[in-house]
Amino acid sequence: MRGIWLILGVVLLAGLAIQVIPVHGQSSSSTCANLSKTFYVASMNADIDPGSADFMATTVSNAESQCAGQLVFILTTNGGDGASMESMIGSIASYQQWGGNFTTLVAPQGAYAFSAGSYIAESSNRIYMEPGTTIGSATPIVSGIPTGEENTTLTKDINAFTSYMQTLTRANGRNYTATGLMVTKGVSYPDDKALQYHVVDGVIQSNTVQGALTYLGVPSSTPINAPDTRSQFISVLSNPNVSSLLFLLGVFAILADIYHPTIILSVIGVVVVALALFGFGVFGASPLAVLLMVIGVGFIFLEVKTAHGISATLGVVVFVVGFLLIFQFPPASSSAPSPSNPIPQQAASFAGIPDITYGLLALLGAAIVIASIYLRSIREALKRRPKVNEPTVLVGKQGRMESDLAPGGKGVAIVSSEEWTVTSSQVLQKGDIITVKAVNGQTLEVERAAY
């Protein structure tokens, strides 16, 4: 019964978690004096994911609340998922509509704005690079293409993303032909070529971030804001690899507690599962995928009753299918295509999936199957073992009186190295050897031992 309530709790959490919790909304327009003279600086060296989108929304909101008309965003990224990229571009557009000037700075030396990062940069009013930096390689990785439509669908989506990139670039007066090649050919531009082809607005000849900020007119006392704990936490949980492993670990903790009740493991397990489901919700995982994972968990819990390994194995298989569907059907674009915003309807990403994910998932799944069978065998062995503290097992055992005992009264005796309350129809004295005849609750009925 306890296991059923745990399963229902997990299902309820799934229903709540798959509803994506939106990131910060943008601040409403406000009247601020001297907008162009106030700076806000933020720096991010991370993949583009929901945590990054949360950080950008927070950055814009803070800049607006401080009446900062100049926002400098120091960026280094390999890319990430398309939905988060769109969210970040939306935050930038909101700031620009508010009246602010958004500048992307690709720095320090060795930094890069690849894939989704190049779209974010090109949506800025100004882009500057330091020597030794790179921008480009913006060809999307499109998922969920129907079988037989790979070529036509991929071509359509690349064309759409090309148009999207060129729209962003053209709106800010840069070379949209050159940025279009970032998408169609995967071209990357080092700082000098980026300036030559007017992909960016300038290359700042500085070896330090602070030097580049000084060139842009940022006062030296201006703090550089980095992602806070909230944004980093969202980034970790929104990684489907991490969320899936957390989900399985939480299930294992609950399963272990069913076999060996402690309550603590159940609480930990439910919390971990809730965090995993929250991560799936932030990532925008398909409800079907999450449902399959929950059904898989149900089969794993069923192993408590069946104890032959088939249910646990089937549960892991169903869980893995749901996990794979998360990647096959990633979140769709949050913006509908339009002439001014030609984002394709097909979901897209700008980062690959590491193979180690599937290896870890397989190992953890196998561990759950083996552990469930092992824990079941331990539980059955414990159930067959006599209970040490069960008074009925003391019948026939001998002990020694620790006090005098009148007929019908109560005294104290040592039996099996423990003190017990005893009663007898005989007169017994301290030190007498006695034999247990029967058990009445926690009181032993005894008599003088025969020799």
C-alpha positions in Angstrom: 0.0 0.0 0.0 2.8 2.3 0.9 4.4 1.7 -2.5 1.1 2.6 -4.3 1.0 5.9 -2.5 4.6 6.6 -3.5 3.8 5.9 -7.2 0.7 8.2 -7.1 2.9 10.9 -5.6 5.4 10.5 -8.4 2.6 10.7 -11.0 1.3 13.8 -9.4 4.7 15.4 -9.4 5.0 14.5 -13.1 1.8 16.3 -13.9 3.0 19.4 -12.1 6.5 19.4 -13.4 5.9 19.0 -17.1 4.2 22.4 -17.1 7.1 24.6 -17.8 7.7 27.3 -15.2 8.5 30.5 -17.1 11.6 32.5 -16.5 11.7 36.1 -15.3 9.4 38.4 -17.2 10.8 41.6 -18.5 10.5 44.9 -16.6 7.9 47.3 -17.9 9.1 50.5 -19.6 9.9 53.2 -17.1 11.0 56.8 -17.4 14.7 57.1 -16.6 17.0 60.1 -17.1 20.3 59.8 -18.9 19.7 56.3 -20.2 22.7 56.4 -22.6 25.2 57.2 -19.8 24.5 54.3 -17.4 26.1 50.9 -17.9 25.2 47.4 -16.8 27.7 44.6 -17.5 27.1 40.9 -17.4 29.3 37.9 -18.4 28.4 34.4 -19.3 30.7 31.5 -20.3 28.2 28.6 -20.7 26.1 26.6 -23.1 22.8 28.2 -24.2 20.1 26.5 -22.1 17.1 27.4 -19.9 19.5 28.6 -17.2 21.2 30.9 -19.6 17.8 32.2 -20.8 16.9 32.9 -17.1 20.2 34.7 -16.7 19.6 36.9 -19.7 16.1 37.7 -18.5 17.4 38.6 -15.1 20.2 40.7 -16.6 17.8 42.7 -18.8 15.4 43.1 -15.9 18.1 44.4 -13.6 19.5 46.7 -16.2 16.0 48.3 -16.7 15.4 48.6 -13.0 18.7 50.4 -12.6 17.9 52.7 -15.6 21.0 51.4 -17.4 20.7 52.4 -21.0 23.9 50.6 -22.0 24.1 46.8 -21.5 27.4 45.0 -22.3 27.1 41.3 -22.4 30.4 39.4 -22.4 29.8 36.1 -24.1 31.6 32.8 -24.6 29.5 29.8 -25.7 29.6 26.6 -27.8 25.9 26.9 -28.5 22.8 25.2 -27.1 19.1 24.6 -27.6 17.0 26.7 -30.0 14.2 27.5 -27.6 16.5 29.1 -25.0 18.3 31.0 -27.8 14.9 32.4 -28.9 14.1 33.4 -25.3 17.4 35.2 -25.0 16.9 37.0 -28.3 13.5 38.0 -27.0 14.9 39.4 -23.9 17.4 41.5 -25.9 14.6 42.7 -28.2 12.6 43.7 -25.1 15.5 45.7 -23.8 16.0 47.4 -27.1 12.3 48.3 -27.3 12.6 49.7 -23.8 15.2 52.1 -25.2 18.5 50.4 -24.2 21.5 49.8 -26.3 22.6 46.1 -26.2 26.3 45.3 -26.9 27.8 41.8 -27.2 31.5 41.5 -26.4 33.2 38.3 -27.5 36.0 38.1 -24.9 38.6 37.4 -23.5 41.2 36.1 -26.0 40.3 32.6 -27.0 36.6 33.2 -26.5 34.0 32.3 -29.2 30.3 32.8 -30.0 29.4 29.6 -31.9 26.1 28.3 -33.1 23.2 29.7 -31.0 25.7 32.2 -29.6 26.2 33.8 -33.0 22.4 34.4 -33.4 22.3 36.1 -30.0 25.3 38.2 -30.9 23.8 39.3 -34.2 20.6 40.3 -32.5 22.6 42.9 -30.6 22.8 46.6 -31.5 26.6 46.3 -31.5 29.1 43.4 -31.6 32.8 43.8 -30.6 35.5 41.1 -30.4 38.9 40.9 -28.8 41.9 39.6 -30.8 42.0 35.8 -30.9 38.2 35.3 -30.7 35.8 33.7 -33.2 32.2 33.9 -34.2 30.0 31.7 -36.4 29.3 28.0 -37.2 25.6 28.4 -36.9 24.1 25.4 -38.7 21.3 23.9 -36.6 21.0 20.3 -35.6 17.4 19.5 -36.5 15.6 16.6 -34.7 12.3 14.8 -35.1 12.3 14.7 -38.9 9.8 12.2 -40.2 11.4 9.2 -42.0 11.7 9.8 -45.8 11.6 13.6 -45.4 15.2 14.0 -44.2 16.5 16.0 -47.2 13.6 18.2 -47.9 12.8 19.0 -44.2 16.5 19.7 -43.4 16.8 22.0 -46.4 13.7 23.9 -45.4 14.8 24.3 -41.9 18.4 25.4 -42.8 16.9 27.9 -45.2 14.5 29.2 -42.5 17.4 29.6 -40.0 19.4 31.3 -42.7 16.6 33.8 -43.2 16.3 34.2 -39.5 20.0 35.0 -39.1 20.0 37.4 -42.0 16.9 39.2 -40.6 18.7 39.7 -37.3 21.9 40.9 -39.0 20.2 43.2 -41.5 18.2 44.9 -38.7 21.5 46.0 -37.1 23.2 47.1 -40.3 25.7 44.3 -40.7 26.6 42.0 -43.6 23.8 39.6 -43.8 25.3 37.7 -46.8 28.3 36.8 -44.7 26.3 35.8 -41.6 24.0 33.6 -43.9 27.1 31.5 -44.7 27.4 30.8 -41.0 24.2 28.8 -41.3 24.3 27.3 -44.8 28.1 26.4 -44.8 28.9 26.4 -41.1 31.5 29.2 -41.7 33.3 30.7 -38.7 35.1 34.1 -38.7 38.1 34.9 -36.6 38.2 38.5 -35.4 40.0 40.0 -38.3 37.8 38.3 -41.0 34.7 39.1 -38.9 35.6 42.8 -39.1 36.6 42.6 -42.7 33.3 41.2 -43.8 31.4 43.4 -41.3 30.0 40.5 -39.4 30.8 42.5 -36.3 31.1 46.3 -35.6 34.7 46.3 -34.3 37.7 44.5 -32.9 39.0 46.1 -29.7 42.8 45.9 -29.5 43.0 44.8 -25.9 44.3 41.7 -24.1 42.0 42.0 -21.1 38.2 42.2 -20.6 38.6 45.3 -18.4 40.6 47.0 -21.2 37.8 46.2 -23.7 35.2 47.6 -21.3 37.2 50.8 -20.9 37.3 51.2 -24.6 33.5 50.9 -24.7 33.3 53.7 -22.1 32.4 51.5 -19.1 33.6 53.0 -15.8 36.1 50.8 -14.0 33.9 50.8 -10.9 31.1 49.0 -12.8 30.6 45.4 -11.5 30.6 42.5 -13.9 27.5 40.3 -13.1 27.7 36.5 -13.5 24.9 33.9 -13.4 23.5 33.5 -9.9 22.8 30.3 -8.1 19.2 30.2 -9.5 20.3 30.3 -13.1 23.1 27.8 -12.5 20.6 25.4 -10.8 18.2 25.7 -13.7 21.0 24.9 -16.1 22.0 21.8 -14.2 18.4 20.5 -13.9 17.4 21.4 -17.5 20.1 19.1 -18.8 18.1 16.0 -19.8 21.1 13.8 -19.0 21.2 15.0 -15.4 17.5 14.9 -15.0 17.2 11.4 -16.3 19.9 10.1 -14.0 18.4 12.0 -11.0 15.0 10.4 -11.9 16.5 6.9 -11.8 18.5 7.6 -8.6 15.3 8.9 -6.9 13.4 5.8 -8.0 16.2 3.6 -6.6 16.1 5.4 -3.3 12.3 4.9 -3.0 12.6 1.2 -4.1 15.3 0.6 -1.5 13.1 2.1 1.2 10.2 -0.1 0.3 12.4 -3.2 0.9 14.0 -1.7 4.1 11.6 1.0 5.5 13.3 4.1 6.9 11.1 6.9 5.6 14.3 9.0 5.1 15.2 7.3 1.8 11.6 7.7 0.6 11.7 11.5 1.4 15.1 11.8 -0.4 13.8 9.8 -3.3 10.7 11.8 -3.8 12.6 15.1 -3.6 15.2 13.9 -6.1 12.4 12.7 -8.5 10.6 16.1 -8.1 13.8 17.9 -9.0 14.2 15.7 -12.1 10.7 16.3 -13.2 11.2 20.0 -12.7 14.2 19.7 -15.0 12.1 17.9 -17.6 9.5 20.7 -17.3 12.1 23.5 -17.8 13.6 21.6 -20.7 10.1 21.3 -22.2 10.2 17.5 -22.5 7.3 15.8 -24.3 4.5 14.8 -21.8 4.4 11.4 -23.6 8.1 10.9 -22.8 7.6 11.8 -19.2 4.5 9.6 -19.0 6.5 6.6 -20.3 9.2 7.2 -17.8 6.6 7.2 -15.0 5.0 4.0 -16.3 8.5 2.5 -16.3 8.9 3.4 -12.7 5.5 1.7 -12.0 6.8 -1.6 -13.5 10.0 -1.3 -11.4 7.9 -0.9 -8.2 5.8 -3.9 -9.3 9.0 -5.9 -8.9 8.3 -5.7 -5.1 5.4 -8.1 -5.7 6.6 -10.3 -8.6 10.2 -10.8 -7.5 11.3 -12.5 -10.7 13.1 -9.6 -12.4 10.8 -9.4 -15.4 8.9 -6.4 -14.1 12.0 -4.5 -13.3 13.5 -5.2 -16.7 10.4 -4.2 -18.5 10.2 -1.0 -16.4 13.8 0.0 -17.3 13.1 -0.7 -21.0 10.0 1.5 -21.0 11.9 4.2 -19.0 14.7 4.2 -21.6 12.2 4.5 -24.4 10.7 7.6 -22.7 14.2 9.0 -22.2 15.1 8.6 -25.9 11.8 10.3 -26.9 13.0 13.4 -25.0 15.8 13.7 -27.5 13.8 12.6 -30.5 11.1 15.2 -29.8 12.7 18.2 -28.2 10.7 21.4 -27.4 9.2 23.1 -30.4 9.9 26.7 -31.3 8.1 29.1 -29.0 7.6 31.6 -31.8 5.5 31.0 -34.9 7.3 31.7 -38.3 6.6 35.1 -39.8 8.2 37.3 -42.5 10.0 39.3 -39.7 10.7 36.2 -37.6 11.2 33.2 -39.9 12.0 30.6 -37.3 11.2 27.1 -38.5 8.5 25.1 -36.9 10.9 22.1 -36.6 12.6 21.9 -33.2 16.3 22.5 -33.3 19.4 22.5 -31.2 22.9 23.7 -31.6 24.7 21.1 -29.4 25.2 17.4 -29.7 24.3 14.7 -27.3 27.3 12.9 -25.7 27.4 9.1 -26.1 28.3 8.6 -22.5 24.7 9.5 -21.6 23.4 6.3 -23.0 26.2 4.3 -21.3 25.4 5.7 -17.9 21.7 5.2 -18.4 22.2 1.6 -19.4 24.5 0.9 -16.3 22.1 2.6 -13.9 19.1 0.7 -15.4 20.9 -2.6 -15.1 21.8 -1.7 -11.5 18.2 -1.1 -10.6 17.1 -4.5 -12.1 19.9 -6.4 -10.2 19.4 -4.4 -7.0 15.7 -4.9 -6.9 16.2 -8.7 -7.2 18.9 -8.6 -4.6 17.0 -6.5 -2.1 14.0 -8.7 -2.6 16.0 -11.8 -1.7 17.4 -10.1 1.4 13.9 -9.1 2.5 12.6 -12.7 2.1 15.6 -14.0 4.1 15.0 -11.5 6.9 11.3 -12.5 7.0 12.3 -16.2 7.4 14.8 -15.4 10.2 13.4 -15.7 13.8 12.7 -12.4 15.5 15.2 -12.0 18.3 13.0 -9.9 20.5 9.8 -11.9 19.9 8.9 -13.2 23.4 7.3 -16.5 22.1 10.7 -17.8 21.1 11.7 -17.8 24.8 9.3 -20.7 25.7 11.3 -23.6 27.0 14.4 -21.5 27.7 16.0 -21.2 31.1 16.9 -18.2 33.1 17.7 -16.9 36.6 15.5 -15.1 39.1 16.8 -11.6 40.0 14.2 -11.1 42.7 12.0 -13.1 45.1 8.6 -14.0 43.8 5.4 -14.9 45.7 2.7 -17.1 44.0 0.6 -15.0 41.6 2.9 -12.0 42.0 5.4 -10.5 39.7 9.2 -10.5 39.8 12.2 -10.0 37.6 14.3 -12.7 35.8 17.2 -12.7 33.3 16.3 -14.8 30.2 18.5 -14.8 27.1 20.6 -12.0 28.6 17.6 -9.7 29.0 15.5 -8.7 32.0 11.9 -9.8 31.8 8.9 -9.4 34.1 7.8 -12.9 35.3 5.0 -14.5 37.2 4.6 -18.0 38.7 2.3 -20.2 40.8 5.3 -21.2 42.8 7.4 -19.5 45.5 10.7 -18.5 43.9 13.7 -16.9 45.4 16.4 -14.7 43.9 19.0 -16.9 42.3 16.7 -19.8 41.4 17.0 -21.3 38.0 13.7 -21.1 36.2 12.1 -22.4 32.9 9.7 -20.3 30.7 6.4 -22.1 30.4 4.3 -19.5 28.4 4.2 -15.9 27.4 1.4 -13.5 28.3 2.0 -10.2 26.4 5.4 -9.1 27.7 5.2 -11.1 30.9 6.7 -14.6 31.1 5.1 -17.4 33.1 7.9 -19.5 34.7 8.5 -22.4 37.0 11.4 -23.7 39.0 13.7 -25.7 36.6 13.7 -29.5 37.0 17.0 -31.2 37.5 
